[in-house]
């Protein structure tokens, strides 16, 4: 096969070949195991490989060979910007929700599919209908390019700018979803470090900066004068580096996404309490007594809770002093025990749930489990995640992540100041307090106390 090695083509080759190999591997795994994130990551890799491949093959002599190699170059949609933004958006959705189904959201890819369809139609018309069936000669580029492909050249510039707009729009929309997803994690998981997909967020920011670079080249080409192939080569080289970046963070994200996630941005944008089947009410639905309708399911759930519905309200301070939890009462002091002001914001029917929650945290110490989730804690309390989340957010004044980590930090503080544990390392203290890594321990400790663990540890 024709391939002229030179500085420009050879430097792009290491981006193209690994990207294609990994994309094919992920695509096969997606079909074999039904893993949608693998398939969408393969699509993203392929979309990044396409433009780099065009420039690599161009410098390898395909456009100048004036044979079948040249003809092949004119019937491939090398600039897939119409699909990149929607593909990244769908990839993020598939990572953060294991129940996400592409068949319900494929329309996001419609502009890119239509663009690819135009090239397929041009190939059928020029090469099959025209040359193969009727013997027509290809009239352009030294007999290697047909009329339909030449017509598509006129559409390339508008399609390119539309692709830039879609990439920007979907990129900004995905960044907004990242912020909402972070709140979802804080409300449902006690250990969120590996589920935050920071690498993907940084990749998206890098891609948007790359978009600025591409637009900058286009502006310079229009305002100053036509740029040569050598001038554009640097932009394609930068795009090649993005292939490696996407491969690394994408594989890490696909591995982290093995944790069950159910992030639904559509439901998150609607007021109301969800019990696993979507919002039950809207904020406009209110009772004549001034009680919002979204509180009704919570009150009904509280009334149906036989073990605790008839309990009187017990304050957090009284819980800490109860005989059955007296042995661990020191760990509930200070920042761990929510203030009474937060309890006042909770509906009276839900006070027993708050009491039961605080008692469970003191007695069973579930916060010592690094992977504790809201669903697991709700299961232990024999309630649902919506009610428990409401009790924690409103009745304790914290999200689930901070609520659990305050117990861990309080335990870590006690251990750090215990002379009997002076021989423990910071990693040992972190692991025995419910954290699963030193980095998470340091970050959370600093966030909740304003100090580092080393600043309060007893000198050895």
Secondary structure, 3 states (H helix, E strand, C coil): CCCCCCHHHHHHHHHHHHHHHHHHHHHHHHHHHCCHHHHHHHHHHHHHHHHHHHHHHHHCCCCCCCCHHHHHHCCCCCCCHHHHHHHHHHHHHHHHECCCCHHHCHHHHHHHHHHHHHHHHHHHHHHHHHHHHHCCCCCECCCCECHHHHHHHHHHHHHHHHHHHHHHHHHHHHHHHHHHHHHHHHHHECCCHHHCCHHHHHHHHHHHHHHHHHHHHHHHHHHCCCCCHHHHHHHHHHHHHHHHHHHHHHHHHHHHCCCCCECCHHHHCCCCCECCCCECCCCCCECCCCCEHHHHHHHHHHHCCCCCCCCCCCCHHHHHHCHHHHHHHHHHCCCCCCCHHHHHCCCHHHHHHHHHHHHHHHHCCHHHCCCCEHHHHHHHHCCCHHHHHHHHHHHCCCCHHHHHHHHHHHHHHHHHCCHHHCCCCHHHHHHHCCCCCHHHHHHHHHHHHCCCHHHHCCCC
